[in-house]
Amino acid sequence: MRLEEIDGSDAATERVKALKDEAKRAKDRAKQVTAKADMAAASLSAQKASKQATMVRQASSASMPRSVG
């Protein structure tokens, strides 16, 4: 019987490797989620700006006196 088979160090090494791989995948996933959230925030900001600009245009056109032709 080999020493690795007796003390289980190969199994422990494999568990550590698996945990590190899982952590790397989680980190990559977090980067993807962060990028998606950043894109959603930018889109929302653009929508709000557009809506606000529309409201300002409507308010300014409603407040302008109309000339009778």
Steps between C-alpha positions, in 0.01 A plus 500: 500500500629845410521784748247706300248221533551485874488867595249612239709798391402447136135530593568812703701649215216429260249663738717810526537511122123463457434779750744729321338421165156571646624830643639600160167419331314702765735794447449485121122481550513800732683698230228409250222599740676828579535579130132421444400722792717784366333471160154500659589807706626684193185409308279618784693825524455559127127426524462744790691771312286449191179512701613812682592670171157416361332644808706821474411539130131445574506745787677768299268462202193513726618815673575690178228746401322410183471764233178531314575506128 
